[in-house]
Every structure is written in C-alpha cells, then in structure tokens.
Amino acid sequence: MARQHKVSKPISSLIFSFFLICSVSQSALAAQKKQNAPVITVAVDATEAPRKIFHARLVIPVTPGPLTFFYPKWIPGEHGPSGPVIDVAGLKLSAAGKQIPWQRDLLDMYTFHCEIPAGANSLEVSLDYLSPNDVEGFSSGASATSQLTVISWNQLLVYPQGWTAEELTYAASLKLPEGWKFGTALPVTKESGQAIEFKPVSLTTLVDSPVISGAHFQVIDLSPGATPSHEIDIAGDSEAAISMSPDLIAKYRQLVAQANALFGAHHYQQYHFLFALSDYVSSFGLEHHDSSDNRVAERTLLEDQSRMWAADLLPHEMVHSWNGKYRRPADLTTPDFQKPMKTDLLWVYEGLTQYLGALLTARSGLWSAEEYRENLAWVAAYLDQRTGRAWRPLVDTAVSAQLLYGARLEWEDWRRRVDFYDEMLLIWLEADTVIRQQSQGQKSLDDFCRRFHGAPSGPPAVKTYTFEDVVAELNAVCPYDWRAFLASRVNSTASHGPLGGVEASGWRLVFTEEPNRMRKAGDSVDKSIDLRFSIGLILKQDGTVKDVIPGKPAAEAGMAPSMKLLAVNGRRWTELLLREAIKATKEKPNLELMIENGDFIQSYVLKYQGGERYPHLERDAAKPDLLQQIIQPLKVR
C-alpha cells in the first residue's frame, strides 16, 4: 500500500485559496470574453420554402486582416459530421461596400478563409440553402414541402474562428410564407405579418432551437396553466393530418407528467414537441434542450398501425432533454461545431434513452402493456440472432456511429448498425431488474435517473459525465459490480443477445405462427415483408430483397440483397402466396423461389420446414412479474 502524504493545515489553506482565486479568475475571464464577443445578426428568408430554397444574410463584426469562419460540421444529436455544406449555394462576402473573395480550406471543406480590407468593421455574408428532396438522413434530409418546413439554424449560418459557440451571440430573424404559422422554443421579441424577430441568444442556443412552420398548423397545450409550459407544435401536409384525438392528447399530457415524475426535476424553461406529419420529409427525431424535432408520415395520427409504430418517438426525444442534453458524455461535449465528437458512450446517451423512452410510452398509455411487450419481444428476438455480434462488440457500433448512421441497409444483420439503441434497451432492462432484486424491491433504475438526471430544476445546462460517473451513481443506488456488468456486455462478442433482463422480469422469448403486432405495424409503415425468423429474408413490397440473414435458408441457398422475387413454387408471387407457402413447409418441406438477379433469372431452393415464426413474450409463472411493475405509471403529484 502506497504511503499517504499529509498536508499541514496552513499549506492546505493556502492551496485552497490559490485554487479558489484561479477559479474565480477563470470565471471572470470567461465572462469578459463572452462580453467582448461579436453579436452577429442572421436574417433568414423562408418564403421560398415550398421550392425548398432558403436565403440567409449575416452581418459579422470584424477587424481588418485575415479571417477564418466555419459552416457547422458536427451537429449535436446527430453524432457525426453531418452539416449539409454540400447544399449551400450562392456564398458571397462583402465588406466596406465591396465584394471580397473567399477560399475554402484545402483539407476541411467546412472551413473558409478571407481577408477583411482596411477600414471595414463588419462582414456581410449571404448564402442560400437548397433543401434536398431525399427523405433519407436526419435534419440534412428533406425538411420542406409545399405545406410545411422545419428550419434548422445550423444550415443557414456561419461563425468566426476564435470563439466558442457559447460565447457568440446571434440575433436571428425569420420571414415565412404568407399565412404560415410557426412554433419554436426560441423566445420571440416581435412579430409583424410573416416576419419574426427572436431574442438574441448564444450560437449554442440558436442551433438548439429549430422552428417548425406550416399552412396547416395547430398548438396543443399539454400542461394547461402550469409552469413550465409544454406544448405540441404540429404541422402537416393536410388539415386531416394534424387532427389529434382527445384521447391521444390526454396520453401526451400523461407523458409530460410521467417524465417529470421519473426524473423529479426538469432542465428546460418550456418544452415544445415540434411535430411534422408528411410523407415528403425525413422521418426521424432529434433532441434539443427545450424542444424536439419529430417527423413522421402524414397519416400517423389517423391510422392505428402507424400510430403504434411511431408512439415511442416523442417520449424518446423528450427523455433526451435530461439524458443527452443536460447529462452528456464529456467526449460528446464540444466547444463548437468543428471539433470532432467521440461517441463511445452513446450506449448511455442513446441506449438508456431508448429504454426510458419505451418505458414512458407504456407508462403514459401511448402503448398498451401488450404493445410494450410485443416491441420488447421483437427487439430481443432480432438481436439474439444478430450475426454481426460474432465479430463486432456493441461498443464498436457506438464508436463508429458516424459511419453506421449512413450505412446501407444491405447485410445489416452481418454488418450491424446502430445497435447501441435497442441492445442497450435490453441491457438497461436487465440493470433495472438487478436493482429491484438486490434491493428487495426498494429501489429501481428510476432512483438512478433521479440521482443522475434530476434536481435541481433550472434552465438548459450541461453536466458532463464519464463511464466511471455512471458506475458510481449506480453503486450509490444499489451496490453491485456495475463496472463489470456494463463492460462485459458492451464488449461482448457472444453468439446470443443479452436476454437476462427479459428472463429476470418474469417472461421468456417464444416463437409462434401469430405475427408480432409491432413488427406487423412496422411492415405496414416501411412497406416491407419481414421473414427473418423463418426463411431469413426481408423484402420490399415489390419483391426486391432488402436483406438476407446469414445462416438462414435464403442465405444458405445463395440469395443476396438487391435480388428480386418473381415466383414461389412455380407461381407468380404475392405476399399472401409467399406466407402460405412458408406456412405449408411444416407439412411439405422446402420452397422454390424464382429470382431475378440483374439481367439473369435463377431458381433457388430453400431448405426449410419450420412454418411461420414470429417472436412474442410468454409469462414465466415461476418468477415475479417485474416487467409489469416496471411499466406501471408513477404517482404524479
């Protein structure tokens, strides 16, 4: 054991005083630097949003000499260098009444250089943003239709080198198409017709505060008379799309109540669910401190299958206000949008949010208990047979998230994608059951959330953490070898998925011929046919092979993604015919599929006799039903 050196009291006091003075000095310097930072104006003209064209004009205080400025590259919540610089056009600079040239950096395409002429004290920047039609991707994907748009400020601005995003202040304004309404968490100082002026805020806050706008628009109050306020700002491609039933409104109000009951405090001044319903914008969710950018198909609120499939989106993104925005991995907390993020702890940032988001979906009634179990069964089943786990540990899917988010869907099971979402749902479920068992039901993961993400309430702030911090807080709730528990699972290359939480919660994974309700809804929304648990094939509705599961009959027969199904057992295929043929294999083994592969047609015989197979959870009466306890709504004050 190493010797400990004692410090005498006088020296200890001097050291304390020294560090206190340094801390105060650094704080004062930081405040002075922020006070001296330029105030930049950005005026966005979105009147051509139906054409997917946006115009921005910025005025940046400068001094003569060389100037370097950046277009935002690493976008918070997207966990990668996804800033859509390729869609910027018409970049022009002027100073002292004259146009000045700019040069893009030879190594970093998001960095620009120019020379400010003598006598100039401001730089005027104009740029146009050409929003794409491609619905793939996140906020850099399609974000506008003839009826609505979601405006992400990072796409419409640049910022000068030498300042952090928190030090820079932006005074933003926006002009919308005639008759369009809007919603945002960004404070408004003035409205005049279709022109809006916003309160000057830091660049951090501006980028964290998107705006939704549309011709078909309504605001739904989720906490009438309460402080802070919560609302859904909803825009759709039709009036019918934005119609929300009283029952669904009541469930979203329960979501707000259950989320605040779970964490015991909040870290926002108000909360806005920005909710876009269109088939022509990217479908995803993106978290912000005071709001979330949520986008789904136009008829999501009108069709039960779509509603069920998307029900956990808003809960997931709201959880991020606590887990991801307020508590954030230190390596994901960068001073600006240029410094790369290290994403190895996304299994906490996104994985814990995936677990808690599904939990709140059930606790609020947005999913029934059965729907929650069907989702859990689906996740457990597909991850249990994930071929890629044999070579790629879960942590590597987090480390390489910036690549995997944009990876092709072909051979997904073999390659793995961003599995730290769903697989960590299973692992955090297991952690929850361990805490409940070890504490004889006195504690749960809810207690960890209150300690880690909770009090005191206040405005948006960031409190960073490391892996050791997570372990320490779990141990404070329930002493256990949490370091080994988590490390062994995220680094595992075991052939089967982490189903310990499912089994410990009093349920077991089984397969029957009855379709899984959640996957059936997903197939309806995705326009796909998922047969991975039987013949190992996933098809588009036109018969194109989306993916093939290694080791399953289709792969063993030699099939691959991008091939196209033409016939089943000698007859032109339909979904019904294919499913009936699979079902019949229990009596008459094997299937013959006629497949088109480019210009060639070939017959493939799939050796299979298992019939249809779909995952479900079955109650294990020998164990207490912890799962029902876990999804039970909390008492709301």
C-alpha positions, 0 to 999 in steps of 0.5 A: 500500500502506497504511503499517504502524504499529509498536508499541514493545515496552513499549506492546505489553506493556502492551496485552497485559496490559490485554487479558489482565486484561479477559479474565480479568475477563470470565471471572470475571464470567461465572462469578459470574453463572452462580453467582448464577443461579436453579436452577429445578426442572421436574417433568414428568408423562408418564403421560398420554402415550398421550392425548398430554397432558403436565403440567409444574410449575416452581418459579422463584426470584424477587424481588418486582416485575415479571417477564418469562419466555419459552416457547422460540421458536427451537429449535436444529436446527430453524432457525426459530421453531418452539416449539409455544406454540400447544399449551400449555394450562392456564398458571397462576402462583402465588406466596406461596400465591396465584394471580397473573395473567399477560399475554402480550406484545402483539407476541411471543406467546412472551413473558409478563409478571407481577408477583411480590407482596411477600414471595414468593421463588419462582414456581410455574408449571404448564402442560400440553402437548397433543401434536398428532396431525399427523405433519407438522413436526419435534419440534412434530409428533406425538411420542406414541402409545399405545406410545411418546413422545419428550419434548422439554424445550423444550415443557414449560418456561419461563425468566426474562428476564435470563439466558442459557440457559447460565447457568440451571440446571434440575433436571428430573424425569420420571414415565412410564407404568407399565412404560415404559422410557426412554433419554436422554443426560441423566445420571440421579441416581435412579430409583424405579418410573416416576419419574426424577430427572436431574442438574441441568444448564444450560437449554442442556443440558436442551433438548439432551437429549430422552428417548425412552420406550416399552412396547416398548423395547430398548438396543443397545450399539454400542461394547461396553466402550469409552469413550465409550459409544454406544448405540441407544435404540429404541422402537416401536409393536410388539415386531416393530418394534424387532427389529434384525438382527445384521447391521444392528447390526454396520453401526451399530457400523461407523458409530460407528467410521467417524465417529470415524475421519473426524473423529479426535476426538469432542465428546460424553461418550456418544452415544445414537441415540434411535430411534422406529419408528411410523407415528403420529409425525413422521418426521424427525431432529434433532441434539443434542450427545450424542444424536439424535432419529430417527423413522421408520415402524414397519416400517423395520427389517423391510422392505428398501425402507424400510430403504434409504430411511431408512439415511442418517438416523442417520449424518446426525444423528450427523455433526451432533454435530461439524458443527452442534453443536460447529462452528456458524455464529456467526449460528446461535449464540444466547444463548437461545431468543428471539433470532432465528437467521440461517441463511445458512450452513446450506449448511455446517451442513446441506449438508456434513452431508448429504454426510458423512452419505451418505458414512458410510452407504456407508462403514459398509455401511448402503448398498451402493456401488450404493445410494450411487450410485443416491441420488447419481444421483437427487439430481443428476438432480432438481436439474439440472432444478430450475426454481426455480434460474432465479430463486432462488440456493441461498443464498436457500433457506438464508436463508429456511429458516424459511419453506421448512421449512413450505412446501407441497409444491405447485410445489416444483420452481418454488418450491424448498425446502430445497435447501441439503441435497442441492445442497450434497451435490453441491457438497461432492462436487465440493470433495472431488474438487478436493482429491484432484486438486490434491493428487495424491491426498494429501489429501481433504475428510476432512483438512478435517473433521479440521482443522475438526471434530476434536481435541481430544476433550472434552465438548459445546462450541461453536466458532463459525465464519464463511464466511471460517473455512471458506475458510481451513481449506480453503486450509490443506488444499489451496490453491485459490480456495475463496472463489470456488468456494463463492460462485459456486455458492451464488449461482448462478442457472444453468439446470443443477445443479452436476454437476462433482463427479459428472463429476470422480469418474469417472461421468456422469448417464444416463437409462434405462427401469430405475427408480432403486432409491432413488427406487423405495424412496422411492415405496414409503415416501411412497406416491407415483408419481414421473414427473418425468423423463418426463411431469413429474408426481408423484402420490399413490397415489390419483391426486391430483397432488402436483406438476407440473414446469414445462416438462414435458408435464403442465405444458405441457398445463395440469395443476396440483397438487391435480388428480386422475387418473381415466383414461389413454387412455380407461381407468380408471387404475392405476399399472401402466396409467399406466407402460405407457402412458408406456412405449408413447409411444416407439412411439405418441406422446402420452397422454390423461389424464382429470382431475378438477379440483374439481367439473369433469372435463377431458381433457388431452393430453400431448405426449410420446414419450420412454418411461420415464426414470429417472436412474442413474450410468454409469462414465466409463472415461476418468477415475479412479474417485474416487467409489469411493475416496471411499466406501471405509471408513477404517482404524479403529484 
